């Protein structure tokens, strides 16, 4: 997930864990508890389809509001 501004935490997310990092291409990546965030475009509101799946060369997990990831 890329941003031009300051990311805002919502719901149960902890704003302290939400930060950004500059990527090698100069874009700004949003991270949560040191996990880079990505948007999966095939999910609808409230839908989680891309958790614990092998896709695009790696295993993908949802990050919890507490900042943990991995199989649930």
PyMOL commands that place a pseudoatom at each C-alpha (Angstrom):
pseudoatom trace, name=CA, resn=UNK, resi=1, chain=A, elem=C, hetatm=0, pos=[0.000, 0.000, 0.000]
pseudoatom trace, name=CA, resn=UNK, resi=2, chain=A, elem=C, hetatm=0, pos=[1.563, 3.253, -1.114]
pseudoatom trace, name=CA, resn=UNK, resi=3, chain=A, elem=C, hetatm=0, pos=[0.773, 6.712, 0.218]
pseudoatom trace, name=CA, resn=UNK, resi=4, chain=A, elem=C, hetatm=0, pos=[1.436, 10.383, -0.479]
pseudoatom trace, name=CA, resn=UNK, resi=5, chain=A, elem=C, hetatm=0, pos=[0.529, 11.451, 3.052]
pseudoatom trace, name=CA, resn=UNK, resi=6, chain=A, elem=C, hetatm=0, pos=[0.331, 10.288, 6.632]
pseudoatom trace, name=CA, resn=UNK, resi=7, chain=A, elem=C, hetatm=0, pos=[-1.562, 6.992, 6.982]
pseudoatom trace, name=CA, resn=UNK, resi=8, chain=A, elem=C, hetatm=0, pos=[-4.502, 6.945, 9.391]
pseudoatom trace, name=CA, resn=UNK, resi=9, chain=A, elem=C, hetatm=0, pos=[-5.329, 3.971, 11.621]
pseudoatom trace, name=CA, resn=UNK, resi=10, chain=A, elem=C, hetatm=0, pos=[-8.929, 2.860, 11.788]
pseudoatom trace, name=CA, resn=UNK, resi=11, chain=A, elem=C, hetatm=0, pos=[-10.957, 0.323, 13.706]
pseudoatom trace, name=CA, resn=UNK, resi=12, chain=A, elem=C, hetatm=0, pos=[-8.869, -1.679, 16.187]
pseudoatom trace, name=CA, resn=UNK, resi=13, chain=A, elem=C, hetatm=0, pos=[-5.563, -0.752, 14.508]
pseudoatom trace, name=CA, resn=UNK, resi=14, chain=A, elem=C, hetatm=0, pos=[-2.963, 0.886, 16.769]
pseudoatom trace, name=CA, resn=UNK, resi=15, chain=A, elem=C, hetatm=0, pos=[-1.800, 4.181, 15.241]
pseudoatom trace, name=CA, resn=UNK, resi=16, chain=A, elem=C, hetatm=0, pos=[1.628, 3.750, 16.879]
pseudoatom trace, name=CA, resn=UNK, resi=17, chain=A, elem=C, hetatm=0, pos=[2.241, 0.616, 14.776]
pseudoatom trace, name=CA, resn=UNK, resi=18, chain=A, elem=C, hetatm=0, pos=[1.303, 2.343, 11.496]
pseudoatom trace, name=CA, resn=UNK, resi=19, chain=A, elem=C, hetatm=0, pos=[4.309, 3.998, 9.837]
pseudoatom trace, name=CA, resn=UNK, resi=20, chain=A, elem=C, hetatm=0, pos=[5.861, 4.441, 6.402]
pseudoatom trace, name=CA, resn=UNK, resi=21, chain=A, elem=C, hetatm=0, pos=[9.142, 3.557, 4.773]
pseudoatom trace, name=CA, resn=UNK, resi=22, chain=A, elem=C, hetatm=0, pos=[10.690, 4.820, 1.548]
pseudoatom trace, name=CA, resn=UNK, resi=23, chain=A, elem=C, hetatm=0, pos=[11.158, 2.121, -1.103]
pseudoatom trace, name=CA, resn=UNK, resi=24, chain=A, elem=C, hetatm=0, pos=[14.148, 1.929, -3.426]
pseudoatom trace, name=CA, resn=UNK, resi=25, chain=A, elem=C, hetatm=0, pos=[12.013, 3.343, -6.263]
pseudoatom trace, name=CA, resn=UNK, resi=26, chain=A, elem=C, hetatm=0, pos=[11.278, 6.448, -4.128]
pseudoatom trace, name=CA, resn=UNK, resi=27, chain=A, elem=C, hetatm=0, pos=[7.648, 5.596, -3.373]
pseudoatom trace, name=CA, resn=UNK, resi=28, chain=A, elem=C, hetatm=0, pos=[6.398, 5.514, 0.228]
pseudoatom trace, name=CA, resn=UNK, resi=29, chain=A, elem=C, hetatm=0, pos=[5.178, 2.130, 1.561]
pseudoatom trace, name=CA, resn=UNK, resi=30, chain=A, elem=C, hetatm=0, pos=[2.780, 1.863, 4.511]
pseudoatom trace, name=CA, resn=UNK, resi=31, chain=A, elem=C, hetatm=0, pos=[3.823, -0.670, 7.167]
pseudoatom trace, name=CA, resn=UNK, resi=32, chain=A, elem=C, hetatm=0, pos=[2.100, -1.997, 10.277]
pseudoatom trace, name=CA, resn=UNK, resi=33, chain=A, elem=C, hetatm=0, pos=[4.233, -3.482, 13.067]
pseudoatom trace, name=CA, resn=UNK, resi=34, chain=A, elem=C, hetatm=0, pos=[7.104, -3.717, 10.538]
pseudoatom trace, name=CA, resn=UNK, resi=35, chain=A, elem=C, hetatm=0, pos=[4.942, -5.639, 8.032]
pseudoatom trace, name=CA, resn=UNK, resi=36, chain=A, elem=C, hetatm=0, pos=[4.530, -3.981, 4.612]
pseudoatom trace, name=CA, resn=UNK, resi=37, chain=A, elem=C, hetatm=0, pos=[0.852, -3.573, 3.762]
pseudoatom trace, name=CA, resn=UNK, resi=38, chain=A, elem=C, hetatm=0, pos=[-0.650, -4.507, 0.420]
pseudoatom trace, name=CA, resn=UNK, resi=39, chain=A, elem=C, hetatm=0, pos=[-4.156, -4.162, -0.962]
pseudoatom trace, name=CA, resn=UNK, resi=40, chain=A, elem=C, hetatm=0, pos=[-5.706, -7.266, -2.530]
pseudoatom trace, name=CA, resn=UNK, resi=41, chain=A, elem=C, hetatm=0, pos=[-8.029, -5.869, -5.169]
pseudoatom trace, name=CA, resn=UNK, resi=42, chain=A, elem=C, hetatm=0, pos=[-10.260, -8.955, -5.442]
pseudoatom trace, name=CA, resn=UNK, resi=43, chain=A, elem=C, hetatm=0, pos=[-11.683, -8.625, -1.915]
pseudoatom trace, name=CA, resn=UNK, resi=44, chain=A, elem=C, hetatm=0, pos=[-14.921, -6.856, -1.125]
pseudoatom trace, name=CA, resn=UNK, resi=45, chain=A, elem=C, hetatm=0, pos=[-15.699, -4.882, 2.059]
pseudoatom trace, name=CA, resn=UNK, resi=46, chain=A, elem=C, hetatm=0, pos=[-15.207, -7.112, 5.116]
pseudoatom trace, name=CA, resn=UNK, resi=47, chain=A, elem=C, hetatm=0, pos=[-13.923, -9.984, 2.968]
pseudoatom trace, name=CA, resn=UNK, resi=48, chain=A, elem=C, hetatm=0, pos=[-10.572, -11.749, 3.607]
pseudoatom trace, name=CA, resn=UNK, resi=49, chain=A, elem=C, hetatm=0, pos=[-9.615, -14.030, 0.729]
pseudoatom trace, name=CA, resn=UNK, resi=50, chain=A, elem=C, hetatm=0, pos=[-5.855, -13.606, 0.638]
pseudoatom trace, name=CA, resn=UNK, resi=51, chain=A, elem=C, hetatm=0, pos=[-4.726, -15.110, 3.981]
pseudoatom trace, name=CA, resn=UNK, resi=52, chain=A, elem=C, hetatm=0, pos=[-2.261, -17.968, 4.341]
pseudoatom trace, name=CA, resn=UNK, resi=53, chain=A, elem=C, hetatm=0, pos=[-2.026, -18.420, 0.582]
pseudoatom trace, name=CA, resn=UNK, resi=54, chain=A, elem=C, hetatm=0, pos=[1.004, -18.895, -1.662]
pseudoatom trace, name=CA, resn=UNK, resi=55, chain=A, elem=C, hetatm=0, pos=[0.764, -16.270, -4.377]
pseudoatom trace, name=CA, resn=UNK, resi=56, chain=A, elem=C, hetatm=0, pos=[3.223, -14.256, -6.474]
pseudoatom trace, name=CA, resn=UNK, resi=57, chain=A, elem=C, hetatm=0, pos=[6.238, -16.155, -5.128]
pseudoatom trace, name=CA, resn=UNK, resi=58, chain=A, elem=C, hetatm=0, pos=[5.489, -16.000, -1.412]
pseudoatom trace, name=CA, resn=UNK, resi=59, chain=A, elem=C, hetatm=0, pos=[3.144, -16.782, 1.455]
pseudoatom trace, name=CA, resn=UNK, resi=60, chain=A, elem=C, hetatm=0, pos=[0.688, -13.965, 2.263]
pseudoatom trace, name=CA, resn=UNK, resi=61, chain=A, elem=C, hetatm=0, pos=[-0.894, -13.335, 5.669]
pseudoatom trace, name=CA, resn=UNK, resi=62, chain=A, elem=C, hetatm=0, pos=[-3.304, -10.827, 7.144]
pseudoatom trace, name=CA, resn=UNK, resi=63, chain=A, elem=C, hetatm=0, pos=[-1.813, -8.651, 9.896]
pseudoatom trace, name=CA, resn=UNK, resi=64, chain=A, elem=C, hetatm=0, pos=[-3.950, -8.470, 13.040]
pseudoatom trace, name=CA, resn=UNK, resi=65, chain=A, elem=C, hetatm=0, pos=[-4.681, -5.178, 14.872]
pseudoatom trace, name=CA, resn=UNK, resi=66, chain=A, elem=C, hetatm=0, pos=[-2.108, -6.332, 17.460]
pseudoatom trace, name=CA, resn=UNK, resi=67, chain=A, elem=C, hetatm=0, pos=[0.536, -6.441, 14.703]
pseudoatom trace, name=CA, resn=UNK, resi=68, chain=A, elem=C, hetatm=0, pos=[1.024, -10.200, 14.452]
pseudoatom trace, name=CA, resn=UNK, resi=69, chain=A, elem=C, hetatm=0, pos=[0.870, -12.192, 11.247]
pseudoatom trace, name=CA, resn=UNK, resi=70, chain=A, elem=C, hetatm=0, pos=[1.032, -15.818, 10.273]
pseudoatom trace, name=CA, resn=UNK, resi=71, chain=A, elem=C, hetatm=0, pos=[-1.354, -18.733, 10.189]
pseudoatom trace, name=CA, resn=UNK, resi=72, chain=A, elem=C, hetatm=0, pos=[-4.478, -18.324, 12.288]
for i in range(1, 72): cmd.bond("trace and resi %d" % i, "trace and resi %d" % (i + 1))
show_as sticks, trace
zoom trace
